[in-house]
Amino acid sequence: MTLLALSFFQFLVDQFKQTTVLEWIAVITGFICIYLAAKENIWNWPISIISVIAYGFLFFREAMYGDMTLQIYFLFTAFYGWYFWIKKKVDVKKPISKLSLSNWIFIIIAISALSLLLGWFMAKYTNSTVPYADGFCTSVSFVAQFLLTRKILENWLLWVFVNSCYVPLFIYKHLNLSALLYVVLIIIAYKGFIDWRKTYREQIN
């Protein structure tokens, strides 16, 4: 058992040695910005700008074009979210809201359609080795990020789901540090949902 544990530890060490500086920057800043978002700390937005730029270059290198494009979207939403949170903090006493059933139905249809469209495009016009997986994760992340900027509670449920999908995808692409980060992000996203739900309930009482 000890030998097995040592072998696994050595495997992790070897994997981390292969991790580039670019991925380290993307992972560390990504961890910090998600943690701050879960705490409703507005500084999550400027830190996320660093993370999305680093991940944009990383995904381009790995031919994950859907996620690369997603980083451009994240960059714009980071600035929008920063502005919106400042405005909400000043103007609104009850910043967190929830999705209706009709909203959920629309989101599911939109994610499904966008996933197929992105997957088809990347399969036909790029050298992506994971076009549909990339397209699906990109689509869910796209929606989750928009909901986060609008401080909608269920954004965290989508993040828990899509981060769970990213873990095997990153392992397949040999982005092991990112896979490890996303395991942690699943926990943080769930904690974010619990914390935001508590705040939401306090708002409506």
Backbone as a printed PyTorch tensor [residue, N CA C, xyz], in Angstrom:
tensor([[[  0.8380,  -1.2110,   0.0000],
         [  0.0000,   0.0000,   0.0000],
         [  0.8690,   1.2550,   0.0000]],

        [[  1.9530,   1.2050,   0.8040],
         [  2.8720,   2.3360,   0.8670],
         [  3.5580,   2.5530,  -0.4730]],

        [[  3.9690,   1.4510,  -1.1250],
         [  4.6020,   1.5410,  -2.4310],
         [  3.6630,   2.1450,  -3.4620]],

        [[  2.3860,   1.7540,  -3.3880],
         [  1.3840,   2.2950,  -4.3110],
         [  1.1920,   3.7920,  -4.0940]],

        [[  1.1620,   4.1880,  -2.8200],
         [  0.9920,   5.5990,  -2.4940],
         [  2.1760,   6.4160,  -2.9790]],

        [[  3.3830,   5.8730,  -2.8010],
         [  4.5780,   6.5710,  -3.2650],
         [  4.6040,   6.7030,  -4.7850]],

        [[  4.1550,   5.6390,  -5.4700],
         [  4.1120,   5.6600,  -6.9290],
         [  3.1400,   6.7200,  -7.4230]],

        [[  1.9790,   6.8100,  -6.7560],
         [  0.9850,   7.8070,  -7.1420],
         [  1.5030,   9.2150,  -6.8770]],

        [[  2.1890,   9.3850,  -5.7360],
         [  2.7560,  10.6890,  -5.3980],
         [  3.7970,  11.1000,  -6.4320]],

        [[  4.6350,  10.1440,  -6.8520],
         [  5.6490,  10.4280,  -7.8560],
         [  5.0160,  10.7830,  -9.1880]],

        [[  3.8750,  10.1100,  -9.4900],
         [  3.1350,  10.4130, -10.7180],
         [  2.6570,  11.8650, -10.7020]],

        [[  2.1190,  12.3030,  -9.5470],
         [  1.6500,  13.6780,  -9.4370],
         [  2.8030,  14.6690,  -9.5800]],

        [[  3.9290,  14.3440,  -8.9470],
         [  5.0990,  15.2210,  -9.0350],
         [  5.5580,  15.3630, -10.4840]],

        [[  5.6000,  14.2260, -11.1970],
         [  6.0270,  14.2420, -12.6010],
         [  5.0780,  15.0630, -13.4580]],

        [[  3.7750,  14.9360, -13.1690],
         [  2.7840,  15.6920, -13.9330],
         [  2.9410,  17.1970, -13.6930]],

        [[  3.1610,  17.5710, -12.4360],
         [  3.3090,  18.9840, -12.1150],
         [  4.5810,  19.5650, -12.7210]],

        [[  5.6300,  18.7440, -12.8300],
         [  6.8730,  19.2000, -13.4460],
         [  6.6500,  19.5450, -14.9200]],

        [[  5.6830,  18.8760, -15.5400],
         [  5.3980,  19.1050, -16.9510],
         [  4.4500,  20.2930, -17.1650]],

        [[  3.9170,  20.8200, -16.0690],
         [  2.9830,  21.9360, -16.1630],
         [  3.7250,  23.2220, -16.5180]],

        [[  3.2360,  23.9290, -17.5020],
         [  3.8890,  25.1540, -17.9530],
         [  3.5790,  26.3230, -17.0110]],

        [[  4.4000,  27.3620, -17.1040],
         [  4.1760,  28.5770, -16.3190],
         [  2.8120,  29.1820, -16.6590]],

        [[  2.4520,  29.1260, -17.9300],
         [  1.1740,  29.6720, -18.3780],
         [  0.0060,  28.9890, -17.6700]],

        [[  0.0640,  27.6660, -17.5620],
         [ -1.0200,  26.9490, -16.8880],
         [ -1.0420,  27.2510, -15.3960]],

        [[  0.1320,  27.3890, -14.7760],
         [  0.1850,  27.7530, -13.3600],
         [ -0.5010,  29.0900, -13.1160]],

        [[ -0.2070,  30.0690, -13.9610],
         [ -0.8230,  31.3980, -13.8120],
         [ -2.3340,  31.3020, -13.9730]],

        [[ -2.7680,  30.5700, -15.0060],
         [ -4.1940,  30.4270, -15.2690],
         [ -4.9110,  29.7500, -14.1090]],

        [[ -4.2880,  28.7190, -13.5680],
         [ -4.9070,  27.9340, -12.4940],
         [ -4.9850,  28.7270, -11.1930]],

        [[ -3.8810,  29.3410, -10.8030],
         [ -3.8550,  30.0570,  -9.5220],
         [ -4.8160,  31.2370,  -9.5260]],

        [[ -4.7880,  32.0370, -10.5830],
         [ -5.7100,  33.1750, -10.6520],
         [ -7.1570,  32.7150, -10.8170]],

        [[ -7.3470,  31.5930, -11.5080],
         [ -8.6900,  31.0430, -11.6470],
         [ -9.2600,  30.6090, -10.3170]],

        [[ -8.4310,  29.9780,  -9.5120],
         [ -8.8550,  29.5430,  -8.1810],
         [ -9.2410,  30.7450,  -7.3220]],

        [[ -8.3970,  31.7730,  -7.3520],
         [ -8.6490,  32.9530,  -6.5190],
         [ -9.9370,  33.6650,  -6.9270]],

        [[-10.1570,  33.8250,  -8.2490],
         [-11.3270,  34.5920,  -8.6860],
         [-12.6330,  33.8520,  -8.3930]],

        [[-12.6370,  32.5170,  -8.5250],
         [-13.8540,  31.7600,  -8.2060],
         [-14.1390,  31.7970,  -6.7170]],

        [[-13.0760,  31.7030,  -5.9150],
         [-13.2470,  31.7780,  -4.4580],
         [-13.8490,  33.1230,  -4.0580]],

        [[-13.3330,  34.2020,  -4.6440],
         [-13.8350,  35.5340,  -4.3270],
         [-15.2670,  35.7260,  -4.8200]],

        [[-15.5910,  35.1240,  -5.9870],
         [-16.9630,  35.2300,  -6.5090],
         [-17.9390,  34.5500,  -5.5610]],

        [[-17.5370,  33.3990,  -5.0260],
         [-18.4000,  32.6770,  -4.0880],
         [-18.6330,  33.4870,  -2.8200]],

        [[-17.6600,  34.3420,  -2.4890],
         [-17.7740,  35.2000,  -1.3160],
         [-18.4210,  36.5420,  -1.6510]],

        [[-18.8970,  36.6890,  -2.8820],
         [-19.4890,  37.9380,  -3.3610],
         [-18.5080,  39.0970,  -3.2560]],

        [[-17.2320,  38.8090,  -3.4490],
         [-16.1950,  39.8380,  -3.4030],
         [-15.9640,  40.3740,  -4.8110]],

        [[-16.1100,  41.6650,  -4.9860],
         [-16.0480,  42.2660,  -6.3120],
         [-14.6650,  42.1530,  -6.9570]],

        [[-13.6350,  41.8780,  -6.1590],
         [-12.2840,  41.7440,  -6.7110],
         [-12.1170,  40.4770,  -7.5390]],

        [[-13.1180,  39.6140,  -7.5340],
         [-13.0430,  38.4210,  -8.3870],
         [-12.9490,  38.8110,  -9.8650]],

        [[-13.5270,  39.9530, -10.2330],
         [-13.5640,  40.3330, -11.6470],
         [-12.2000,  40.7600, -12.1910]],

        [[-11.4550,  41.6750, -11.5510],
         [-10.1360,  42.0100, -12.1030],
         [ -9.1640,  40.8260, -12.1090]],

        [[ -9.2450,  39.9710, -11.0960],
         [ -8.3670,  38.8010, -11.0720],
         [ -8.7530,  37.8150, -12.1690]],

        [[-10.0520,  37.7200, -12.4430],
         [-10.5000,  36.8140, -13.5010],
         [ -9.9770,  37.2390, -14.8650]],

        [[ -9.7350,  38.5340, -15.0450],
         [ -9.1950,  39.0230, -16.3200],
         [ -7.8300,  38.3940, -16.5960]],

        [[ -6.9990,  38.3060, -15.5680],
         [ -5.6910,  37.6710, -15.7140],
         [ -5.8550,  36.2040, -16.0690]],

        [[ -6.7770,  35.5400, -15.3800],
         [ -6.9940,  34.1040, -15.5970],
         [ -7.4810,  33.8020, -17.0090]],

        [[ -8.4410,  34.5730, -17.4920],
         [ -9.0090,  34.2710, -18.8110],
         [ -8.0020,  34.5280, -19.9320]],

        [[ -7.1620,  35.5310, -19.7560],
         [ -6.1320,  35.7830, -20.7680],
         [ -5.1510,  34.6070, -20.8220]],

        [[ -4.7260,  34.1430, -19.6500],
         [ -3.7940,  33.0160, -19.5970],
         [ -4.4290,  31.7530, -20.1740]],

        [[ -5.6820,  31.4800, -19.8080],
         [ -6.3630,  30.2900, -20.3320],
         [ -6.6430,  30.4230, -21.8300]],

        [[ -6.8510,  31.6250, -22.3000],
         [ -7.0650,  31.8200, -23.7320],
         [ -5.8700,  31.3360, -24.5430]],

        [[ -4.6770,  31.7310, -24.1250],
         [ -3.4600,  31.2760, -24.8060],
         [ -3.2470,  29.7790, -24.6200]],

        [[ -3.5650,  29.2730, -23.4210],
         [ -3.3830,  27.8470, -23.1430],
         [ -4.2930,  26.9930, -24.0150]],

        [[ -5.5620,  27.3830, -24.1360],
         [ -6.5060,  26.6130, -24.9400],
         [ -6.1810,  26.7000, -26.4320]],

        [[ -5.6490,  27.8280, -26.8560],
         [ -5.2180,  27.9370, -28.2490],
         [ -4.0970,  26.9380, -28.5290]],

        [[ -3.1730,  26.8350, -27.6040],
         [ -2.0590,  25.8970, -27.7580],
         [ -2.5350,  24.4480, -27.8080]],

        [[ -3.6300,  24.1560, -27.0670],
         [ -4.1490,  22.7930, -26.9940],
         [ -5.2330,  22.5200, -28.0360]],

        [[ -5.4590,  23.4470, -28.9550],
         [ -6.4790,  23.3230, -30.0050],
         [ -7.8780,  23.1110, -29.4340]],

        [[ -8.1490,  23.7320, -28.2780],
         [ -9.4870,  23.7130, -27.6860],
         [-10.1390,  25.0590, -28.0220]],

        [[-10.5830,  25.1770, -29.2690],
         [-10.9810,  26.4770, -29.8080],
         [-12.2870,  27.0130, -29.2170]],

        [[-13.1630,  26.1160, -28.8270],
         [-14.3920,  26.5630, -28.1880],
         [-14.0940,  27.2510, -26.8720]],

        [[-13.2460,  26.6150, -26.0690],
         [-12.8830,  27.2050, -24.7870],
         [-11.9920,  28.4290, -24.9650]],

        [[-11.2060,  28.4620, -26.0230],
         [-10.4050,  29.6530, -26.3110],
         [-11.3200,  30.8500, -26.5870]],

        [[-12.3360,  30.6260, -27.4300],
         [-13.3020,  31.6890, -27.7350],
         [-14.0710,  32.0930, -26.4890]],

        [[-14.3450,  31.1090, -25.6370],
         [-15.0610,  31.3820, -24.3910],
         [-14.2970,  32.3720, -23.5230]],

        [[-12.9760,  32.3140, -23.5630],
         [-12.1730,  33.2350, -22.7550],
         [-12.3500,  34.6850, -23.2190]],

        [[-12.5520,  34.8820, -24.5220],
         [-12.8170,  36.2310, -25.0270],
         [-14.1390,  36.7390, -24.4520]],

        [[-15.1300,  35.8560, -24.4450],
         [-16.4250,  36.1940, -23.8490],
         [-16.2680,  36.4880, -22.3650]],

        [[-15.4870,  35.6440, -21.6650],
         [-15.2410,  35.8640, -20.2400],
         [-14.5870,  37.2240, -19.9950]],

        [[-13.7160,  37.6320, -20.9030],
         [-13.0220,  38.9030, -20.7460],
         [-14.0220,  40.0610, -20.7600]],

        [[-14.9440,  40.0170, -21.7120],
         [-15.9600,  41.0700, -21.7850],
         [-16.9100,  41.0200, -20.5900]],

        [[-17.3010,  39.7930, -20.1890],
         [-18.2280,  39.6830, -19.0590],
         [-17.5570,  40.0520, -17.7420]],

        [[-16.2320,  39.9200, -17.6800],
         [-15.5190,  40.3340, -16.4680],
         [-15.6730,  41.8350, -16.2570]],

        [[-15.5240,  42.5920, -17.3460],
         [-15.7040,  44.0410, -17.2470],
         [-17.1720,  44.3900, -16.9730]],

        [[-18.0700,  43.6720, -17.6510],
         [-19.5030,  43.9130, -17.4420],
         [-19.9080,  43.5520, -16.0140]],

        [[-19.4570,  42.3730, -15.5610],
         [-19.7860,  41.9290, -14.2060],
         [-19.2570,  42.8820, -13.1590]],

        [[-18.0550,  43.3820, -13.3760],
         [-17.4430,  44.3440, -12.4590],
         [-18.3360,  45.5810, -12.3350]],

        [[-18.7520,  46.1050, -13.4910],
         [-19.6300,  47.2810, -13.5060],
         [-20.9920,  46.9670, -12.8760]],

        [[-21.5750,  45.8190, -13.2500],
         [-22.9090,  45.4730, -12.7820],
         [-22.9330,  45.2660, -11.2690]],

        [[-21.8890,  44.6220, -10.7240],
         [-21.8370,  44.3920,  -9.2840],
         [-21.6920,  45.7060,  -8.5270]],

        [[-20.9050,  46.6240,  -9.0710],
         [-20.7740,  47.9360,  -8.4350],
         [-22.1180,  48.6460,  -8.4280]],

        [[-22.8120,  48.6030,  -9.5510],
         [-24.1120,  49.2540,  -9.6740],
         [-25.1400,  48.6120,  -8.7490]],

        [[-25.1260,  47.2810,  -8.7000],
         [-26.0510,  46.5610,  -7.8320],
         [-25.8060,  46.9040,  -6.3680]],

        [[-24.5310,  46.9600,  -6.0230],
         [-24.1730,  47.2330,  -4.6260],
         [-24.6740,  48.5950,  -4.1900]],

        [[-24.6760,  49.5420,  -5.1240],
         [-25.0990,  50.9040,  -4.8080],
         [-26.6100,  51.0500,  -4.8450]],

        [[-27.2350,  50.4610,  -5.8860],
         [-28.6400,  50.7640,  -6.1640],
         [-29.6500,  49.7600,  -5.6220]],

        [[-29.2210,  48.5100,  -5.4040],
         [-30.2000,  47.4620,  -5.1070],
         [-29.8850,  46.7670,  -3.7990]],

        [[-30.9020,  46.5820,  -2.9760],
         [-30.7100,  45.9280,  -1.6870],
         [-30.8110,  44.4100,  -1.7820]],

        [[-31.4420,  43.9060,  -2.8450],
         [-31.6160,  42.4630,  -2.9930],
         [-31.0050,  42.0100,  -4.3180]],

        [[-29.6500,  41.8570,  -4.3510],
         [-28.9690,  41.6270,  -5.6310],
         [-29.1090,  40.2310,  -6.2150]],

        [[-29.3860,  39.2140,  -5.3900],
         [-29.4240,  37.8430,  -5.8910],
         [-30.8550,  37.4760,  -6.2990]],

        [[-31.0020,  36.8700,  -7.4850],
         [-32.3160,  36.4450,  -7.9620],
         [-32.2730,  34.9790,  -8.3810]],

        [[-33.4400,  34.4080,  -8.7240],
         [-33.5420,  33.0000,  -9.1000],
         [-34.1620,  32.8490, -10.4850]],

        [[-33.9270,  31.6870, -11.0850],
         [-34.5120,  31.3740, -12.3870],
         [-35.9120,  30.7970, -12.2280]],

        [[-36.7830,  31.1140, -13.1760],
         [-38.1030,  30.4990, -13.2190],
         [-38.0180,  29.2080, -14.0250]],

        [[-39.0860,  28.4110, -14.0160],
         [-39.1170,  27.1590, -14.7780],
         [-38.9510,  27.4350, -16.2690]],

        [[-39.6110,  28.4800, -16.7510],
         [-39.4960,  28.8140, -18.1750],
         [-38.0640,  29.2180, -18.5300]],

        [[-37.3870,  29.8920, -17.6070],
         [-35.9850,  30.2470, -17.8190],
         [-35.1190,  28.9970, -17.9580]],

        [[-35.3730,  28.0030, -17.0910],
         [-34.6200,  26.7510, -17.1390],
         [-34.8250,  26.0270, -18.4670]],

        [[-36.0550,  25.9810, -18.9280],
         [-36.3630,  25.3120, -20.1960],
         [-35.6230,  26.0040, -21.3470]],

        [[-35.6590,  27.3230, -21.3380],
         [-34.9550,  28.0820, -22.3820],
         [-33.4520,  27.8160, -22.3310]],

        [[-32.8870,  27.7920, -21.1300],
         [-31.4520,  27.5600, -20.9660],
         [-31.0430,  26.1850, -21.4720]],

        [[-31.8330,  25.1590, -21.1620],
         [-31.5240,  23.7970, -21.6040],
         [-31.5550,  23.7010, -23.1300]],

        [[-32.5720,  24.3110, -23.7340],
         [-32.6770,  24.3050, -25.2000],
         [-31.5070,  25.0670, -25.8230]],

        [[-31.1840,  26.2220, -25.2430],
         [-30.1020,  27.0550, -25.7800],
         [-28.7620,  26.3400, -25.6800]],

        [[-28.4970,  25.6930, -24.5530],
         [-27.2350,  24.9740, -24.3730],
         [-27.1340,  23.8200, -25.3670]],

        [[-28.2230,  23.0910, -25.5430],
         [-28.2280,  21.9480, -26.4610],
         [-27.9530,  22.3960, -27.8940]],

        [[-28.6420,  23.4410, -28.3270],
         [-28.4650,  23.9280, -29.6960],
         [-27.0610,  24.4880, -29.9180]],

        [[-26.5810,  25.2740, -28.9610],
         [-25.2540,  25.8670, -29.0900],
         [-24.1580,  24.8050, -29.0650]],

        [[-24.3440,  23.7710, -28.2470],
         [-23.3660,  22.6770, -28.1660],
         [-23.2230,  21.9600, -29.5000]],

        [[-24.3530,  21.6530, -30.1110],
         [-24.3270,  20.9670, -31.4060],
         [-23.7080,  21.8530, -32.4870]],

        [[-24.0540,  23.1300, -32.4750],
         [-23.5250,  24.0550, -33.4740],
         [-22.0070,  24.2170, -33.3420]],

        [[-21.5410,  24.4330, -32.1300],
         [-20.1090,  24.5960, -31.9050],
         [-19.3460,  23.3090, -32.2100]],

        [[-19.9230,  22.1740, -31.7690],
         [-19.2790,  20.8910, -32.0200],
         [-19.1400,  20.6080, -33.5020]],

        [[-20.2020,  20.8640, -34.2380],
         [-20.1770,  20.6590, -35.7000],
         [-19.1540,  21.5740, -36.3600]],

        [[-19.1380,  22.8370, -35.9500],
         [-18.2130,  23.7950, -36.5580],
         [-16.7550,  23.3910, -36.3200]],

        [[-16.4400,  23.0320, -35.0830],
         [-15.0520,  22.6750, -34.7690],
         [-14.6420,  21.3560, -35.4050]],

        [[-15.6090,  20.4150, -35.5090],
         [-15.3060,  19.1300, -36.1480],
         [-15.0280,  19.3110, -37.6320]],

        [[-15.7030,  20.2590, -38.2480],
         [-15.5950,  20.4520, -39.6920],
         [-14.4630,  21.3970, -40.0880]],

        [[-14.2210,  22.4150, -39.2890],
         [-13.3260,  23.4790, -39.7260],
         [-12.0500,  23.6540, -38.8880]],

        [[-11.8660,  22.8530, -37.8400],
         [-10.6550,  22.9960, -37.0240],
         [-10.0020,  21.6330, -36.8260]],

        [[ -8.8290,  21.6550, -36.1940],
         [ -8.1230,  20.4120, -35.8900],
         [ -8.3750,  19.9310, -34.4680]],

        [[ -9.4750,  20.3740, -33.8810],
         [ -9.8190,  19.9650, -32.5170],
         [-10.0140,  18.4520, -32.4350]],

        [[ -9.4720,  17.8500, -31.3880],
         [ -9.6450,  16.4090, -31.1610],
         [-10.8520,  16.1280, -30.2650]],

        [[-11.4400,  17.1780, -29.7080],
         [-12.6040,  17.0030, -28.8210],
         [-13.6770,  18.0400, -29.1660]],

        [[-14.1270,  18.0940, -30.4030],
         [-15.0120,  19.1850, -30.8200],
         [-16.3380,  19.2610, -30.0660]],

        [[-17.0050,  18.1250, -29.8850],
         [-18.3260,  18.1720, -29.2430],
         [-18.2270,  18.3200, -27.7250]],

        [[-17.2220,  17.6990, -27.1250],
         [-17.0090,  17.8770, -25.6850],
         [-16.6380,  19.3230, -25.3950]],

        [[-15.7660,  19.8760, -26.2250],
         [-15.3640,  21.2720, -26.0980],
         [-16.5610,  22.1910, -26.3000]],

        [[-17.3660,  21.8860, -27.3130],
         [-18.5400,  22.7000, -27.5990],
         [-19.5570,  22.6810, -26.4710]],

        [[-19.7610,  21.5020, -25.8830],
         [-20.7320,  21.3840, -24.7940],
         [-20.2710,  22.1540, -23.5640]],

        [[-19.0180,  21.9370, -23.1590],
         [-18.5000,  22.6320, -21.9820],
         [-18.4810,  24.1420, -22.1940]],

        [[-18.1540,  24.5450, -23.3980],
         [-18.1580,  25.9730, -23.7280],
         [-19.5590,  26.5560, -23.5900]],

        [[-20.5510,  25.8350, -24.0930],
         [-21.9350,  26.3260, -24.0630],
         [-22.4580,  26.4760, -22.6410]],

        [[-22.2060,  25.4650, -21.8080],
         [-22.6710,  25.5360, -20.4130],
         [-21.9540,  26.6660, -19.6770]],

        [[-20.6470,  26.7990, -19.9130],
         [-19.8730,  27.8510, -19.2550],
         [-20.3450,  29.2310, -19.6920]],

        [[-20.6840,  29.3530, -20.9700],
         [-21.1820,  30.6120, -21.5180],
         [-22.4070,  31.0780, -20.7420]],

        [[-23.3500,  30.1610, -20.5480],
         [-24.5890,  30.4910, -19.8360],
         [-24.3150,  30.7520, -18.3600]],

        [[-23.4940,  29.9010, -17.7480],
         [-23.1960,  30.0410, -16.3210],
         [-22.5360,  31.3830, -16.0220]],

        [[-21.6260,  31.8020, -16.8990],
         [-20.9340,  33.0780, -16.6980],
         [-21.9000,  34.2460, -16.7980]],

        [[-22.8270,  34.1840, -17.7480],
         [-23.8080,  35.2590, -17.8690],
         [-24.6780,  35.3420, -16.6090]],

        [[-25.0990,  34.1850, -16.1020],
         [-25.9190,  34.1660, -14.8900],
         [-25.1390,  34.7090, -13.6950]],

        [[-23.8220,  34.4330, -13.6670],
         [-22.9880,  34.9490, -12.5790],
         [-22.9280,  36.4680, -12.6220]],

        [[-22.7700,  37.0360, -13.8200],
         [-22.6950,  38.4960, -13.9260],
         [-23.9940,  39.1550, -13.4770]],

        [[-25.1090,  38.4340, -13.6390],
         [-26.4110,  38.9730, -13.2340],
         [-26.7770,  38.5820, -11.8010]],

        [[-25.8530,  37.9450, -11.1110],
         [-26.0450,  37.4790,  -9.7300],
         [-27.3140,  36.6310,  -9.5980]],

        [[-27.4340,  35.6430, -10.4760],
         [-28.5350,  34.6860, -10.4210],
         [-28.0370,  33.4290,  -9.7110]],

        [[-28.7620,  33.0050,  -8.7020],
         [-28.3460,  31.9250,  -7.8060],
         [-27.8940,  30.6680,  -8.5190]],

        [[-28.6600,  30.2500,  -9.5170],
         [-28.4060,  28.9500, -10.1350],
         [-27.1390,  28.8880, -10.9890]],

        [[-26.4510,  30.0150, -11.1400],
         [-25.1910,  29.9700, -11.8750],
         [-24.2500,  28.9580, -11.2500]],

        [[-24.3100,  28.8140,  -9.9210],
         [-23.4020,  27.8930,  -9.2220],
         [-23.7190,  26.4360,  -9.5300]],

        [[-24.9890,  26.1210,  -9.7300],
         [-25.3460,  24.7410, -10.0850],
         [-24.7730,  24.3840, -11.4580]],

        [[-24.8400,  25.3250, -12.3850],
         [-24.2570,  25.0820, -13.7040],
         [-22.7430,  24.9430, -13.6270]],

        [[-22.1050,  25.7230, -12.7540],
         [-20.6570,  25.6070, -12.6030],
         [-20.2550,  24.2630, -12.0010]],

        [[-21.0340,  23.7830, -11.0380],
         [-20.7510,  22.4540, -10.4600],
         [-20.8130,  21.3940, -11.5530]],

        [[-21.8420,  21.4860, -12.3770],
         [-22.0380,  20.5080, -13.4510],
         [-20.9330,  20.5740, -14.4980]],

        [[-20.6690,  21.7700, -15.0100],
         [-19.6980,  21.8820, -16.1090],
         [-18.2670,  21.6420, -15.6220]],

        [[-17.9580,  22.0360, -14.3940],
         [-16.6240,  21.7380, -13.8660],
         [-16.3950,  20.2420, -13.7430]],

        [[-17.4670,  19.5120, -13.4230],
         [-17.3760,  18.0470, -13.3620],
         [-17.0920,  17.4650, -14.7460]],

        [[-17.6160,  18.1170, -15.7750],
         [-17.3600,  17.6760, -17.1520],
         [-15.9480,  18.0280, -17.6040]],

        [[-15.4400,  19.1390, -17.1110],
         [-14.1020,  19.5770, -17.5140],
         [-12.9950,  18.6730, -16.9840]],

        [[-13.1980,  18.0770, -15.8190],
         [-12.1340,  17.2720, -15.2010],
         [-11.6390,  16.1630, -16.1330]],

        [[-12.5170,  15.2660, -16.6260],
         [-12.0190,  14.2400, -17.5520],
         [-11.5030,  14.8100, -18.8730]],

        [[-12.0900,  15.9340, -19.3200],
         [-11.6280,  16.5530, -20.5600],
         [-10.1920,  17.0510, -20.4180]],

        [[ -9.8940,  17.6910, -19.3010],
         [ -8.5330,  18.1840, -19.0690],
         [ -7.5410,  17.0400, -18.9070]],

        [[ -7.9640,  15.9830, -18.2490],
         [ -7.0810,  14.8210, -18.0930],
         [ -6.7500,  14.2450, -19.4650]],

        [[ -7.7540,  14.1580, -20.3230],
         [ -7.5430,  13.6520, -21.6840],
         [ -6.5590,  14.5230, -22.4510]],

        [[ -6.6230,  15.8510, -22.2090],
         [ -5.7330,  16.7820, -22.9070],
         [ -4.3980,  16.9750, -22.1670]],

        [[ -4.1740,  16.1940, -21.1080],
         [ -2.9430,  16.2440, -20.3200],
         [ -2.7440,  17.5890, -19.6160]],

        [[ -3.8430,  18.2410, -19.2870],
         [ -3.7930,  19.4630, -18.4890],
         [ -4.1440,  19.0830, -17.0520]],

        [[ -3.2190,  18.3520, -16.4360],
         [ -3.5220,  17.7150, -15.1570],
         [ -3.6820,  18.7030, -14.0020]],

        [[ -2.9000,  19.7680, -14.0210],
         [ -3.0440,  20.7700, -12.9670],
         [ -4.4040,  21.4420, -13.0540]],

        [[ -4.8450,  21.7200, -14.2620],
         [ -6.1700,  22.3110, -14.4550],
         [ -7.2660,  21.3470, -14.0120]],

        [[ -7.0680,  20.0550, -14.2770],
         [ -8.0470,  19.0490, -13.8410],
         [ -8.1560,  19.0500, -12.3260]],

        [[ -7.0070,  19.1450, -11.6560],
         [ -7.0090,  19.1860, -10.1950],
         [ -7.6940,  20.4430,  -9.6910]],

        [[ -7.4120,  21.5680, -10.3420],
         [ -8.0690,  22.8160,  -9.9740],
         [ -9.5810,  22.6850, -10.0740]],

        [[-10.0590,  22.0610, -11.1420],
         [-11.4940,  21.9830, -11.3570],
         [-12.1890,  21.0560, -10.3650]],

        [[-11.4630,  20.1040,  -9.8150],
         [-12.0200,  19.3040,  -8.7220],
         [-12.2850,  20.2070,  -7.5170]],

        [[-11.3290,  21.0760,  -7.2310],
         [-11.4870,  22.0300,  -6.1350],
         [-12.6070,  23.0230,  -6.4450]],

        [[-12.6890,  23.4470,  -7.7140],
         [-13.7150,  24.4150,  -8.0970],
         [-15.1260,  23.8490,  -7.9700]],

        [[-15.2600,  22.5440,  -8.1300],
         [-16.5710,  21.9150,  -7.9270],
         [-17.0310,  22.1460,  -6.4930]],

        [[-16.1020,  21.9650,  -5.5610],
         [-16.4160,  22.1600,  -4.1390],
         [-16.7250,  23.6270,  -3.8560]],

        [[-15.8970,  24.5200,  -4.4140],
         [-16.1110,  25.9590,  -4.2030],
         [-17.4380,  26.4100,  -4.8020]],

        [[-17.7550,  25.9040,  -5.9910],
         [-19.0110,  26.2840,  -6.6430],
         [-20.2120,  25.8300,  -5.8240]],

        [[-20.1200,  24.6180,  -5.2730],
         [-21.2240,  24.1280,  -4.4350],
         [-21.3540,  24.9800,  -3.1780]],

        [[-20.2020,  25.3270,  -2.5940],
         [-20.2240,  26.1970,  -1.4050],
         [-20.7890,  27.5610,  -1.7760]],

        [[-20.4440,  28.0530,  -2.9740],
         [-20.9950,  29.3220,  -3.4290],
         [-22.5080,  29.2670,  -3.5220]],

        [[-23.0320,  28.1340,  -4.0300],
         [-24.4790,  27.9680,  -4.1330],
         [-25.1330,  27.9960,  -2.7540]],

        [[-24.5440,  27.3060,  -1.7850],
         [-25.0940,  27.2620,  -0.4270],
         [-25.0960,  28.6610,   0.1920]],

        [[-23.9840,  29.3700,   0.0350],
         [-23.8740,  30.7130,   0.6190],
         [-24.8480,  31.6870,  -0.0320]],

        [[-24.9130,  31.6490,  -1.3760],
         [-25.8200,  32.5660,  -2.0830],
         [-27.2810,  32.2380,  -1.7790]],

        [[-27.5840,  30.9410,  -1.6490],
         [-28.9630,  30.5540,  -1.3260],
         [-29.3580,  31.0920,   0.0440]],

        [[-28.4340,  31.0530,   0.9900],
         [-28.6990,  31.5970,   2.3220],
         [-28.9640,  33.0900,   2.2440]],

        [[-28.1300,  33.7990,   1.4740],
         [-28.3170,  35.2430,   1.3080],
         [-29.6420,  35.5540,   0.6300]],

        [[-29.9860,  34.7660,  -0.3870],
         [-31.2420,  34.9710,  -1.1110],
         [-32.4410,  34.8080,  -0.1730]],

        [[-32.3970,  33.7730,   0.6520],
         [-33.5010,  33.5410,   1.5790],
         [-33.6350,  34.6640,   2.5990]],

        [[-32.4990,  35.2290,   2.9960],
         [-32.5290,  36.3570,   3.9300],
         [-33.1200,  37.5820,   3.2490]],

        [[-32.8780,  37.7160,   1.9660],
         [-33.3920,  38.8710,   1.2170],
         [-34.9060,  38.8790,   1.1120]],

        [[-35.4880,  37.6770,   0.9380],
         [-36.9270,  37.6070,   0.6850],
         [-37.7390,  37.5100,   1.9780]],

        [[-37.0470,  37.4010,   3.0940],
         [-37.7600,  37.3290,   4.3880],
         [-37.8620,  38.7120,   5.0290]]])
